[in-house]
Amino acid sequence: MTQHSRDTPQFYLTAPSPCPYLPGRHERKVFTHLVGDKAGDLNDLLTHGGFRRSQSIAYRPACDQCRACVSVRVIANEFKPSRNFRKILARNADVIGEQRNAVPTSEQYSVFRAYLDQRHRHGGMADMTVLDYAMMVEDSHVETRIIEYRRRGADTGITGRGEDLLAVALTDVLSDGLSMVYSFFEPGEESRSLGTFMILDHIARARRLGLPYVYLGYWIEGSKKMDYKGRYLPQQRLAPSGWLRVDATGETMPEPQD
């Protein structure tokens, strides 16, 4: 009997279940555990191959006869916000993003709970308790950060700290970019378009860090939940032949190899 090393990934396939994005379809996922000293390197490698992280699990769709889920990453240093994106940035000029270690707080959970109750009350995460939330944040063997978005206060210029917590992003730091694992916001602030604002902020952060990409997860054309990711251009989309560039005209072309 062969004993596998803790650092050797073993891959598993889930049973079919109803697709949460496209009605009438079923999904399957291939997944592995991100544990051990090489978890960060493995997460990098798998993310480049279209996997996503959830706690200590890396997964990607493996659906029969369906390839609707397409991994996308924004080309940070070439991104130029559209007129609508600029309006959202201006609307949130009073918001400051504070990067922290991945430590859960009751304040974060309060916003998380309100977000689920308002926008995803029938989703798979609807019953998550404060302990479940803590596991979502803490159960990571890779470099993970929490970015809290707060309203600027009278003393922000002096302390660097904001006041009311408006939104939160759980983000992995990869060798070539930032991967947005999960984000949520105060539902009472919906007019701010905070989901969009957090993506725009991550693009700016990646550019400042000299990282070329922001990984957004899966773009699904025709899905109300996932189609929005196609608006952040130029971007790359993962195809069987590799990452393909999509520019503002919607044209797709292979990226030059290094």
N, C-alpha and C positions, 0 to 999 in steps of 0.2 A: 504494500500500500504506500503510495507516494504522499509525503507530507509537503504541502505547499507553503512557501515562505509567506509571512505576513505582508511583505511588500510586493508579492506577485498577484496581480488582479485576477479575480475569477468573475466571469460574466454570467448573468442569469437573464431569463426571459419571463416576463409576466404573462399571465393568462389574459385573454381578450376581455375588454370592458368597454362600456359605451363611451364614445368620444365626447369630451366636454366642449368641443369647438365646432364640429361639423355634424349636424343632426343625421341620424340614420347610419352613422359609421361606428366602427369599433377601433379601439387603439390597443397596441401592445408596446411594451418598452423593454429595452435591454438595459441592464444596470449592473453596477459594480460598487464595491465599498471603497471609500477614500480614507484609508487608515495607514498608519505607519509613517516612517521617516520620509518616504518618497511621495506622500499624499499630494504635496504641492506640485511636484513635477508631473505627476499623473493627471492632476486636475488641469494643468496647462495643456498637456498633450491631448486629453480627451475633449477639452473645450475647443481646441483647434479642429477636432473631428466632429463637432456638432453636438457634444454632450452638454448637459446642464447639471448644476449641483443643487441638491436639496439635502440639507444637513450633511451627513457623512456618506451620501449616496450620489453617484454620478449616473445619469440616465440619458437616453435618447430614444425617440420613437423608432419602433421596428414593426410598423403596421403592414399587414398583407395588402398588396395592391394599392397602396396609398402613400404618396410622398408629399402631402400638402404642407407638412411642417418643415420650414426652411430656416436654418440658422442664419442670423444676420449680425453683422458688426459694422458700426459706423466708422468711416475713415475720419478720425478726429481732426487732424490738421488741415483737411480740405473742406470740412463742413462749414457752410455759410448759412446762417438762419434765414428763413423766408420772412416775408413781411408779417405773417401771422405769428411765427415764432418770436420775432422781435417784440411784438405786442405783448406776448406772454412774459417775456423777460422784463419788459417795462412794468407790467402789472405786479411783478414780484420783486421790484427793486428794493422793497423794504424787508426782504427775507435774507437771512444769513445761513449758510450751511456750515455745520461744525462736525468735523470728522473725529470719531472716537473709536476706542477699542470695542470689539463686539461683546458688549455687556448689556443684557436686557434690563429695563427699568419699568416700574409700574406706570410711569408717565407714557412711555412708548406703548405699553399694552393697552392703556386707555384709548389712545388714538387708533391702535390696531383693531380693538374690539368694536369701536364705533364705525370704522371703515368696513369691517366684515358685515356688521348688522345692517348697514345702509346699502352696500353695493353687492355683497356676496352671501346673503343670508341663506341661500339654498346651495351654496358651493361646498366643495369637499373640505374646506377649512373652517366652515361655519361654527363647529363645535369646539374649536381650539381654546383650551384653558390657558391661564397665565403660565402654567408649567409647560404646556405645549409650546407656547411662544418662546419661553426661555430656551427650550431645546432647539427650536428653529434658529435662534441666534447663536447659541453657545456650541452646538454640536458641529464643529468645523475643525478639520485638521489642516486647513490651508489658511493663507493670509486673508483674513476677513475684517472688514471695517463696518461700523455703523456711521451713517451721516445723518445728523439731525438738522432739520430745517426749521428755524425759529424766526419769529417776527423781531425785527430790530427794535431795541429799546433805547431809552434816553442815555443809558450808560454803555451801549454796545461799542461805541468808538473808543472807550477807555478799557473796558473789560474784555472785549472781543466776543462776548456772550450775548445771545439773543434772549427773548422772553418766552412767549407762548410757543409750545411745540406744535407745528403745523403738519409736518411730514417726516417720514423716515425712510432711508434706503439701506438695505443690507447688501454690501458690495464686496466682491472678491477682487484682490489685486493680483493680476496675472503678469507674466513676463512681458507681454505685449499689449496689455490693456486693462481696462476695468470691466468686470462682468457684473451686471445688475441682477442679483439673485432674487430679490423681492423688494417691493416698495409699497408704501401705503400712505394715506394722508387723511387729515381731518375732513369728513364729508361736508361739514358746514362751510368749508372754504372752497367748494367746487368751482366757483366762478374764477378762481385763480388759475385753473388748469395745472394743478401742482404735479400731476403725473408727467405731463409734458415738460414742465419746468425742471423736474429732477433729471430727466434725460439730457436736457440742454446743459444743465450744470455739470453732469458727468462728462459730457463731451469737452467742456471747458477745462475740467479737472484733468482729464487725460492729456489734453494738449499741454497744460502747464507741467505735467509730470514727464513729458516727452514720450508718452505711450501712444502708439498709433491707432488703437481701436477702443471702441466701447461695444461690448457684447450685449445685445438686447434679448437674446433667447430666440424664440421661434416666431417667424412671420408666417401667417396663414392667410393667403389671399381669399377673400370672401367671408372671413370670420370677423364679426363685429368686435370680438374681444382682442384679436391679434393683428388685424389688417393695418392698424395705425403705424406699426413699426416700419412699414415700407416708406414712410414720409421723410425719414431722416437720411438725406442724400448728400454726397455720394456714400454708398455703402457697398459691402460685399455680402453675397449670398452663397451659401455652401451648396454646390451641386456635386453629382457623382464625379465630375472631372476636376473638382477643386473649387476654390473660392473664385467667384465671378463678380466683377465690378458692375454696379448699377449706378449710372449718373443721373443728373436732373432730367434728362430727356427720357429716361426709362429704358435706355439701351443697355444691354448686358454684354460684357466682354471679359475675356480672361485677363487676370492681372499678370504683368510680366514677372517671371521668376527671378529670384536673386541669384 
